[in-house]
Amino acid sequence: MTANCPRVALDCYVRAEAAGVFVDGIINTIHSYEEEGLVEECAVEFWPNEIRLMDDTERTDVLAHYRQFQAWADGEDVSLKPAFTRRERTTMGSDDSETVLVLPVSCLAIRADRELVHVAPHTTESMPYRVTDALADIQSLSRSEDIFELSPSGRSTRTAHTATDQSPSETDDKTPVEERERDHP
């Protein structure tokens, strides 16, 4: 793409066991954005509930994504918490502990010309920015180069809206699957 019109790609990561109306809606939305030409490419990748935060983890791909997301968050002065949560756990029959990273039910990485320009979910000093917020902001953009209008706080400079515009059941990327399925059979 040209400098004025970057190639925008959406990478969606979802927990494998999280299939259901909530996650299916996100996946369908990003595919519709590709069909409508709002983005040039989209991909969906399934990831586990958690990974060990060690270089010898079995899911080095997920660890690499997390490190890239964390570097982006550090550069934008936002936090990936509470969607990405570190915790210590001990193994049975041993006093050894390990740090694990609990992954969100869904995550969206927005790339322009292969460069990471946005991650959802994340939290600013004042509010959470969820995957559904990012999808709404992308839909409101008229051209792919407008992707750069997404501010570090996650709100498009043209489409600022509050988290109260949506009910928690529609936007809570951290809600356990069992609760979402109970609330939305």
RANOR-V640077 format. One record per residue. PSI is psi as a letter, one per 20 degrees, with the letter a starting at -180 (999 if undefined). OMEGA is omega in radians with two decimals (NA if undefined). Layout:
BEGIN
psi->PSI omega->OMEGA
psi->PSI omega->OMEGA
END
This chain:
BEGIN
psi->r omega->3.12
psi->r omega->3.14
psi->h omega->-3.13
psi->i omega->-3.06
psi->n omega->-3.08
psi->q omega->3.04
psi->o omega->-3.08
psi->p omega->3.13
psi->q omega->3.07
psi->p omega->3.05
psi->o omega->-3.11
psi->p omega->3.13
psi->p omega->-3.12
psi->q omega->3.05
psi->p omega->-3.08
psi->h omega->-3.09
psi->j omega->-3.04
psi->j omega->3.13
psi->p omega->-3.12
psi->a omega->-3.06
psi->g omega->-3.09
psi->g omega->-3.10
psi->g omega->3.11
psi->h omega->3.11
psi->g omega->3.10
psi->g omega->-3.12
psi->g omega->3.11
psi->h omega->3.14
psi->g omega->-3.10
psi->h omega->3.07
psi->h omega->3.10
psi->h omega->3.09
psi->h omega->3.10
psi->g omega->3.13
psi->h omega->-3.13
psi->i omega->-3.14
psi->j omega->3.08
psi->h omega->3.06
psi->q omega->-3.10
psi->h omega->-3.04
psi->q omega->3.02
psi->q omega->3.13
psi->q omega->3.09
psi->p omega->3.12
psi->p omega->3.10
psi->p omega->3.10
psi->r omega->-3.09
psi->r omega->3.09
psi->h omega->-3.11
psi->r omega->3.05
psi->q omega->3.02
psi->p omega->3.12
psi->m omega->3.12
psi->q omega->-3.13
psi->h omega->3.14
psi->j omega->3.12
psi->q omega->3.12
psi->i omega->-3.12
psi->m omega->-3.13
psi->h omega->3.11
psi->g omega->3.14
psi->g omega->3.11
psi->g omega->3.10
psi->g omega->3.08
psi->g omega->-3.13
psi->g omega->-3.14
psi->h omega->3.10
psi->g omega->3.11
psi->g omega->-3.13
psi->g omega->3.09
psi->g omega->3.08
psi->g omega->-3.12
psi->g omega->3.11
psi->g omega->-3.14
psi->h omega->-3.11
psi->i omega->-3.13
psi->l omega->3.04
psi->r omega->-3.12
psi->q omega->3.04
psi->i omega->3.11
psi->q omega->0.07
psi->j omega->-3.08
psi->g omega->3.03
psi->o omega->-3.05
psi->p omega->3.04
psi->q omega->3.03
psi->q omega->3.10
psi->q omega->3.03
psi->q omega->3.10
psi->q omega->3.12
psi->q omega->-3.12
psi->p omega->3.10
psi->j omega->-3.12
psi->q omega->3.06
psi->i omega->3.13
psi->q omega->3.07
psi->q omega->3.10
psi->q omega->3.10
psi->p omega->3.08
psi->q omega->3.08
psi->o omega->3.06
psi->p omega->-3.07
psi->q omega->3.10
psi->q omega->3.09
psi->h omega->3.10
psi->q omega->3.13
psi->q omega->3.14
psi->p omega->3.05
psi->p omega->3.14
psi->p omega->-3.11
psi->q omega->3.04
psi->p omega->-3.05
psi->l omega->3.09
psi->i omega->3.12
psi->p omega->3.12
psi->p omega->-3.13
psi->i omega->-3.12
psi->q omega->3.08
psi->p omega->3.02
psi->p omega->0.15
psi->q omega->2.96
psi->r omega->-3.11
psi->p omega->3.01
psi->a omega->3.09
psi->h omega->-3.00
psi->h omega->-3.05
psi->q omega->3.04
psi->q omega->3.04
psi->o omega->-2.98
psi->r omega->3.11
psi->g omega->-3.14
psi->h omega->3.05
psi->g omega->3.14
psi->g omega->3.13
psi->g omega->3.11
psi->g omega->3.12
psi->g omega->3.12
psi->g omega->-3.13
psi->h omega->-3.09
psi->i omega->-3.12
psi->p omega->-3.09
psi->h omega->-3.13
psi->q omega->-3.09
psi->h omega->3.13
psi->i omega->3.10
psi->i omega->3.12
psi->h omega->3.13
psi->i omega->3.07
psi->i omega->3.07
psi->p omega->-3.09
psi->r omega->3.10
psi->h omega->3.12
psi->i omega->3.06
psi->i omega->-3.12
psi->p omega->3.03
psi->q omega->3.14
psi->i omega->3.13
psi->i omega->-2.99
psi->k omega->-3.12
psi->p omega->3.07
psi->r omega->-3.09
psi->q omega->3.13
psi->i omega->3.14
psi->i omega->3.08
psi->i omega->-3.07
psi->q omega->3.12
psi->q omega->-3.13
psi->h omega->-3.12
psi->h omega->3.12
psi->h omega->-2.95
psi->i omega->-3.02
psi->n omega->-3.12
psi->i omega->-3.07
psi->i omega->-3.11
psi->p omega->3.11
psi->q omega->-3.09
psi->g omega->-3.10
psi->g omega->3.13
psi->g omega->-3.14
psi->g omega->-3.13
psi->h omega->3.10
psi->g omega->-3.12
psi->h omega->-3.10
psi->m omega->-3.08
psi->999 omega->NA
END
